[in-house]
Amino acid sequence: MARKDDRIEHLLRRAGFGGSPDEVAELAQIGYHAAVDLLVFYEQAPDDVDARIGVPGHAGVTTRGQFSPDTSITDARQRWLFRMVHSRRPLQEKMALFWHHHFATAYQKIADTYGGPIATRMLSATDAYNGTRSSPPGQIEQFRHGALGSFYDLLVGVARDPAMLVWLDGRLNVRGTPQENFAREVMELFTMGIRPSDTAPNNYTEDDVKAAARVFTGWNLNVGARGLNNVNDPVVGYNYLYRPERHDTASKTFSFDIYPGGGRTITSSGEQEGLDFLLACCRHPQTGPRLARKLYGFFVSELQPAPASFVERIANTFYSTNFDMRRVVLQVLLSQEFQDESNYYTRYAWPVEFVVKSIKETGWAGLSVDSALTPMLAMGQTLFEPPDVNGWETGPGWFSTGGMLARMNFAATLTQNQRFNLREAARPSKGSPESVLSHTLERLSPMPFDSPPYNELLGYLRAGTNWTGSDAELLAKAAGVAHLVLASPQYQFV
């Protein structure tokens, strides 16, 4: 069945987490290009989502004592889910998720080192922005604030990020015993990648890793004086600190250009060496294409490789705008490839996308986002806990037998929780099973059903006594058919 505005639905699924019926209708009124501008230039919308936690009319959170998302990782996960459901800036949250996957950093290693409250602060603290803490904002907050900013600025921020300094052992990187973890990943995962193709030479060498590790010696973590004896104290200060006495001052030469014109030996000194190296990684001729391909898989399609013309256009924008991700993402969303109907529903929904989209389209009255945390774990995704430096295995990798069962069970829990809401929404369409199904498919946003599964849904609604549309019948059937749609293969794509 044709939806109200297929392009707006597609845009909200990819540049956000789906849309409630009201959100879809609002953007449909202003048209596609204006909707893209509203999403991309999101500063024109208020960033008031945290202030709405606990406000009637929104999804709830579950408190265990005081709700403290800056120091409790469970509460931090609830807050981020709440933001995804209710943010007036959905692309900001979507890009924060993209960067969380790209710069994968996991809570548990940090908690094992400094304790849970400090680890949570390093990943999610917000109050550094309002001057109430001496420590920097949490990593996810940096991703939110720099979501569509300069990729170079974001990369420098990541290199100095306390959570990353623990996760990839930068805090231990000192002259004489350089630590290679961050140096390797900044080239292999964050920028240029290993090689442009299976037959091409590597983009970097093992000698480059060793040289880059020496570049970042002294880029360390400083924990406040109270911290070493009281690491579980959430008020302990911590921040990036460059320690010149721990920096390796010897020459560093690379197999790729560090400076425009071909200079491959770093000519600066001290902390500037790291800044020069990161800028060289951004300029590298494979960084732009690699990000273009990754953005294609995230926004456009996972079912086919990015066309060479798309990669070239997006990479050229990346370089010509000095790594301005706003201009890059804007071009992606306005591209012919993104708008092509053949690319609708060609992304496998991540567990968090499935959960948030289900809530936005089904309803949240009386629902706590906490109820999604355990199901998401079973689906294979826990926010703030990517499995390794590569992030999550996306695409078909999400769909183990257990992961799909967890999606089906969450769909059952959600629709049962929202059965009264679903009944009221379906009431104007209660005249026949066909009209109830039509309403359900318009309210939700699965990919189109072929005749056999469509007829199975219709058969469910028709089963039992002759259809009357009574309150009792509508209460059971509206929730039941919504459950079947959410649990269907057609709903697992965005």
C-alpha positions as a printed Julia matrix, in Angstrom:
494×3 Matrix{Float64}:
   0.0     0.0    0.0
   1.28    3.48  -0.86
   2.33    5.51   2.13
   1.67    9.2    2.72
   5.11   10.28   1.55
   7.57    7.52   0.75
  10.58    9.85   0.47
   9.93   11.42   3.88
   9.47    7.99   5.45
  12.74    6.86   3.88
  14.53   10.01   5.02
  13.38    9.6    8.61
  14.35    5.94   8.71
  17.87    6.7    7.53
  18.59   10.18   8.89
  16.76    9.42  12.13
  15.04    6.47  13.74
  11.78    6.48  11.87
   8.96    8.86  12.6
   5.76    8.95  14.51
   2.7     9.6   12.32
   2.7    13.25  13.41
   6.4    13.7   12.58
   5.95   12.21   9.12
   2.95   14.43   8.42
   4.79   17.56   9.6
   7.79   17.0    7.32
   5.62   15.94   4.4
   3.99   19.38   4.5
   7.29   21.23   3.95
   8.64   18.9    1.25
  11.72   16.74   0.87
  14.45   19.35   0.41
  13.21   21.5    3.27
  12.99   18.38   5.44
  16.62   17.54   4.63
  17.67   21.06   5.59
  15.73   20.81   8.85
  17.5    17.56   9.73
  21.0    18.57   8.64
  20.97   22.12  10.01
  19.55   20.85  13.28
  20.77   23.76  15.39
  17.57   25.56  14.41
  15.7    23.04  16.59
  16.01   23.18  20.4
  18.31   20.68  22.08
  15.9    20.25  24.98
  15.46   16.51  24.98
  17.1    15.85  28.36
  14.8    18.38  30.02
  11.82   16.3   28.89
  12.87   13.15  30.75
  10.15   12.49  33.29
   7.69   14.87  31.62
   4.22   13.41  30.95
   3.55   12.5   27.35
   7.0    10.97  26.83
   8.49    7.53  27.27
   9.56    6.9   30.84
  12.8     5.87  32.49
  13.24    3.49  35.39
  15.05    4.9   38.4
  17.03    2.88  40.9
  17.34    5.56  43.51
  18.33    8.82  41.82
  18.37    8.84  38.01
  22.01    9.61  37.24
  22.97    9.1   33.57
  26.31   10.82  34.1
  27.47    8.2   36.62
  25.32    5.09  36.05
  25.84    3.27  32.75
  22.33    1.79  32.89
  20.87    5.27  33.25
  23.16    6.55  30.49
  21.77    3.89  28.16
  18.23    4.85  29.1
  18.95    8.52  28.44
  20.35    7.83  25.0
  17.35    5.68  24.04
  15.05    8.43  25.32
  16.94   10.95  23.18
  16.6     8.78  20.09
  12.86    8.49  20.63
  12.16   12.14  21.45
  14.97   14.32  20.1
  13.97   17.24  17.89
  17.38   16.67  16.25
  17.24   13.03  15.09
  20.18   13.29  12.7
  22.38   14.51  15.55
  21.64   11.33  17.49
  21.98    9.18  14.36
  25.42   10.61  13.64
  26.45   10.16  17.27
  25.56    6.49  16.81
  27.56    6.38  13.58
  30.63    7.83  15.3
  30.14    5.5   18.3
  30.45    2.6   15.86
  33.29    4.22  13.87
  35.37    5.17  16.95
  34.24    2.09  18.89
  34.99    2.41  22.61
  33.61    0.03  25.23
  32.57    0.76  28.78
  33.76   -2.43  30.48
  37.51   -1.97  29.99
  37.3     1.57  31.33
  35.18    0.43  34.28
  37.68   -2.33  35.05
  40.4     0.34  35.17
  38.71    3.26  36.94
  35.38    1.95  38.22
  31.84    2.27  36.9
  31.03    5.89  37.79
  34.23    7.26  36.24
  33.82    5.06  33.16
  30.26    6.31  32.72
  31.4     9.91  33.06
  34.13    9.39  30.48
  31.57    8.09  28.02
  28.42   10.07  28.7
  28.87   13.03  31.07
  27.04   16.16  29.93
  27.62   18.67  32.7
  31.1    19.65  31.52
  29.32   21.85  28.97
  27.61   23.91  31.63
  30.72   24.5   33.72
  29.83   22.33  36.7
  32.73   19.9   36.15
  36.42   20.36  35.47
  36.51   17.14  33.41
  35.73   17.15  29.67
  32.37   16.02  28.31
  31.81   12.31  27.8
  32.76   10.74  24.5
  29.18   10.4   23.27
  28.59   14.06  24.1
  31.59   14.95  21.98
  30.08   12.91  19.15
  26.77   14.74  19.56
  28.36   18.19  19.64
  30.69   17.4   16.74
  28.27   15.16  14.86
  28.39   17.2   11.66
  31.44   19.33  12.32
  34.98   19.05  11.03
  36.2    15.46  10.8
  39.69   16.7   11.64
  38.44   18.41  14.81
  36.56   15.27  15.75
  39.65   13.12  15.16
  41.78   15.39  17.34
  39.08   15.27  20.02
  39.06   11.47  19.88
  42.85   11.35  20.2
  42.59   13.42  23.38
  39.42   11.78  24.68
  39.83   10.24  28.17
  37.75    7.18  27.3
  39.83    6.55  24.17
  43.06    7.11  26.11
  42.01    4.21  28.33
  40.4     2.04  25.63
  43.42    2.11  23.27
  46.03    2.56  26.01
  47.15    6.06  25.09
  47.48    6.78  28.8
  50.41    4.33  28.81
  52.16    5.7   25.71
  55.5     7.14  26.78
  58.99    7.56  25.41
  60.99    4.35  25.45
  57.94    2.06  25.59
  55.56    3.39  22.92
  52.06    1.91  22.88
  50.92    1.13  19.32
  47.19    0.52  19.74
  45.87    4.0   18.97
  48.49    4.59  16.26
  47.36    1.47  14.41
  43.63    2.07  14.72
  43.77    5.74  13.77
  45.07    4.62  10.37
  43.37    1.25   9.94
  39.91    2.01  11.32
  39.46    5.75  11.79
  40.89    7.13   8.55
  42.6     5.53   5.54
  41.97    1.83   6.11
  44.33   -1.03   5.39
  44.26   -0.89   1.59
  41.96    0.48  -1.13
  41.48   -2.98  -2.69
  42.64   -6.54  -2.35
  45.26   -6.07  -5.05
  46.52   -2.61  -4.06
  49.47   -2.0   -1.72
  48.82   -1.26   1.93
  47.98    2.33   2.83
  50.4     2.14   5.74
  53.2    -0.13   6.92
  54.24   -1.6   10.25
  57.02    0.97  10.34
  54.33    3.66  10.04
  52.58    2.19  13.09
  55.8     2.34  15.08
  56.51    5.91  13.99
  52.94    7.04  14.74
  53.1     5.48  18.2
  56.17    7.62  18.91
  54.33   10.68  17.57
  51.7    10.24  20.3
  54.07    9.58  23.21
  53.13   11.97  25.98
  49.49   12.24  24.87
  48.39   10.89  28.24
  45.57   10.94  30.76
  45.65   13.0   33.93
  43.48   11.85  36.83
  42.94   14.28  39.71
  44.97   13.9   42.89
  42.03   12.28  44.66
  41.48    9.88  41.8
  44.18    7.3   42.32
  42.95    6.57  45.82
  39.27    7.17  45.21
  38.55    6.26  41.6
  34.88    5.49  42.22
  34.23    9.05  43.38
  32.2    10.63  40.54
  33.59   14.1   41.26
  37.19   13.08  40.57
  38.67   15.2   37.8
  40.36   13.72  34.75
  41.46   15.1   31.42
  43.9    14.75  28.56
  47.36   16.03  29.41
  50.34   16.38  27.08
  53.5    15.51  29.01
  56.53   16.84  27.08
  59.0    14.95  29.26
  57.42   11.68  28.09
  57.5    12.53  24.39
  59.92   10.86  21.98
  61.68   13.72  20.2
  63.48   11.58  17.61
  62.67   11.93  13.91
  59.53   10.19  12.5
  59.28    9.37   8.8
  56.31    7.74   7.06
  55.6     5.89   3.83
  52.9     8.44   2.89
  52.9    12.21   2.65
  52.6    14.14   5.9
  52.7    17.6    4.31
  51.33   18.94   1.02
  54.11   18.77  -1.54
  55.4    15.4   -0.46
  57.21   15.83   2.85
  57.11   12.5    4.69
  59.17   13.35   7.76
  57.44   15.29  10.52
  59.14   18.67  10.86
  57.24   20.02  13.86
  57.96   19.14  17.46
  56.16   18.21  20.64
  52.37   18.01  20.66
  52.2    19.57  17.2
  53.63   16.35  15.76
  50.4    14.55  16.6
  48.27   17.33  15.09
  50.32   17.26  11.88
  50.0    13.48  11.68
  46.21   13.52  12.21
  45.82   16.18   9.53
  47.88   14.02   7.18
  45.57   11.08   7.92
  42.58   13.25   6.99
  44.29   14.36   3.77
  45.3    10.82   2.81
  43.85    9.92  -0.61
  42.06    6.88   0.8
  40.4     8.52   3.82
  37.73   10.38   1.84
  36.75    7.35  -0.28
  36.72    5.09   2.78
  34.37    7.41   4.67
  32.22    7.77   1.54
  31.82    3.98   1.32
  31.04    3.75   5.01
  28.43    6.52   4.75
  26.92    4.76   1.75
  26.48    1.59   3.8
  25.03    3.55   6.74
  22.66    5.83   4.82
  22.06    4.35   1.37
  22.4     0.57   1.02
  24.14   -2.47   2.45
  22.98   -4.74  -0.34
  25.4    -3.47  -2.98
  28.76   -1.7   -2.98
  28.85    2.06  -3.34
  29.07    3.13  -7.0
  32.43    4.61  -7.95
  30.74    7.87  -8.99
  29.14    8.24  -5.55
  32.43    7.58  -3.77
  34.25   10.1   -5.95
  31.64   12.84  -5.4
  31.44   12.4   -1.64
  35.22   12.11  -1.25
  35.73   15.27  -3.32
  33.32   17.12  -1.04
  35.17   15.8    2.0
  38.49   17.19   0.77
  37.26   20.4   -0.85
  35.38   21.54   2.28
  38.28   20.79   4.64
  36.51   17.71   6.02
  33.16   19.39   6.74
  30.86   16.48   7.61
  27.74   18.63   7.38
  28.4    19.29   3.69
  29.32   15.64   3.18
  26.15   14.27   4.78
  23.99   16.89   3.08
  25.31   15.72  -0.29
  24.61   12.1    0.68
  20.98   12.83   1.58
  20.42   14.87  -1.58
  22.12   12.34  -3.82
  20.31   10.43  -6.52
  21.49    7.21  -4.91
  19.9     8.04  -1.56
  16.6     9.06  -3.13
  16.45    6.12  -5.55
  13.43    3.99  -4.65
  15.43    0.84  -5.34
  17.5     1.7   -2.27
  14.52    1.88   0.07
  14.66   -0.87   2.71
  18.18   -1.93   1.77
  19.7    -1.48   5.22
  19.45   -4.1    7.95
  18.04   -2.42  11.05
  20.48   -2.32  13.93
  18.89   -3.5   17.19
  18.77    0.07  18.51
  17.17    1.25  15.26
  14.59   -1.54  15.44
  13.76   -0.75  19.07
  13.52    3.04  18.7
  11.6     2.89  15.43
   9.17    0.38  16.97
   8.55    2.67  19.93
   8.16    5.81  17.8
   5.67    4.15  15.46
   3.78    2.03  18.0
   3.61    4.41  20.95
   5.17    4.87  24.37
   2.38    5.66  26.82
   3.34    4.04  30.11
   6.51    2.53  28.6
   9.95    2.78  30.2
  12.91    2.67  27.81
  14.61    0.56  30.45
  12.44   -2.33  29.25
  14.39   -2.34  25.98
  17.88   -2.74  27.46
  17.81   -6.49  28.14
  16.08   -7.3   24.82
  18.72   -5.24  22.99
  21.45   -7.27  24.68
  19.79  -10.43  23.36
  19.53   -8.82  19.91
  23.3    -8.29  19.91
  23.76   -4.6   20.71
  24.44   -2.82  23.96
  25.01    0.92  23.78
  28.43    1.97  25.1
  29.66   -1.62  24.66
  30.74   -2.4   21.08
  32.38   -5.83  21.06
  35.81   -4.66  19.85
  37.65   -1.9   18.02
  35.83   -2.77  14.79
  32.46   -1.87  16.31
  29.51   -4.14  15.69
  29.13   -6.67  12.91
  26.41   -4.94  10.94
  24.27   -6.15   8.05
  23.13   -9.79   8.16
  25.42  -10.27  11.16
  22.66   -8.92  13.4
  20.34  -11.79  12.56
  21.26  -14.84  14.56
  18.41  -17.13  15.59
  18.57  -15.75  19.11
  18.74  -12.16  17.89
  15.65  -12.53  15.73
  13.77  -14.25  18.55
  14.64  -11.33  20.81
  13.18   -8.91  18.26
   9.99  -10.94  18.08
   9.71  -11.05  21.85
  10.28   -7.31  22.16
   7.59   -6.71  19.53
   5.19   -8.81  21.62
   6.05   -6.95  24.82
   5.77   -3.52  23.21
   2.47   -4.1   21.44
   0.92   -5.67  24.52
   2.07   -2.68  26.55
   0.55   -0.33  23.95
  -2.65   -2.3   23.27
  -4.99    0.44  24.53
  -3.12    3.09  22.54
  -3.22    0.88  19.43
  -6.95    0.22  19.87
  -7.75    3.93  20.06
  -5.61    4.7   17.04
  -7.33    1.95  15.02
 -10.86    2.87  16.08
 -11.62    5.03  13.02
 -10.65    2.03  10.84
 -12.59   -0.63  12.74
 -15.12   -1.26   9.97
 -13.36   -4.3    8.52
 -10.22   -6.43   8.88
  -8.95   -4.91   5.62
  -9.24   -1.36   6.95
  -7.53   -2.27  10.25
  -4.65   -3.85   8.35
  -4.43   -0.84   6.04
  -4.28    1.45   9.07
  -1.59   -0.7   10.73
   0.65   -0.72   7.67
   0.28    3.04   7.34
   1.06    3.6   11.02
   4.11    1.36  10.95
   6.69    1.43   8.17
   7.59   -2.07   7.02
   8.8    -2.71   3.53
   5.89   -3.66   1.25
   4.37   -7.07   1.88
   3.94   -9.49  -1.0
   0.56  -11.18  -1.35
   1.25  -14.34   0.71
   2.44  -12.6    3.93
  -0.16   -9.85   3.44
  -2.88  -12.49   3.25
  -1.53  -14.16   6.37
  -1.89  -10.87   8.27
  -5.39  -10.5    6.93
  -6.15  -14.08   7.89
  -5.11  -13.35  11.47
  -7.55  -10.44  11.64
 -10.35  -12.5   10.12
  -9.78  -15.54  12.32
 -12.44  -16.39  14.9
 -15.96  -15.05  14.87
 -17.35  -12.7   12.24
 -15.69   -9.3   12.45
 -17.67   -6.76  14.5
 -15.07   -4.14  15.38
 -16.08   -4.29  19.04
 -13.8    -2.78  21.66
 -12.72   -6.21  22.88
 -12.0    -7.42  19.37
 -10.13   -4.26  18.45
  -8.11   -4.38  21.68
  -6.82   -7.85  20.86
  -6.53   -7.64  17.11
  -4.96   -4.18  16.71
  -2.14   -5.12  19.08
  -1.86   -8.6   17.63
  -1.47   -7.54  14.04
   0.98   -4.78  15.04
   3.02   -7.46  16.81
   3.06   -9.6   13.67
   4.18   -6.66  11.54
   6.98   -5.64  13.94
   8.17   -9.26  14.17
   8.04   -9.81  10.39
  11.11   -9.96   8.12
   9.72   -6.91   6.32
  10.16   -4.75   9.42
  13.82   -5.65   9.93
  14.97   -3.34   7.15
  15.16    0.46   7.19
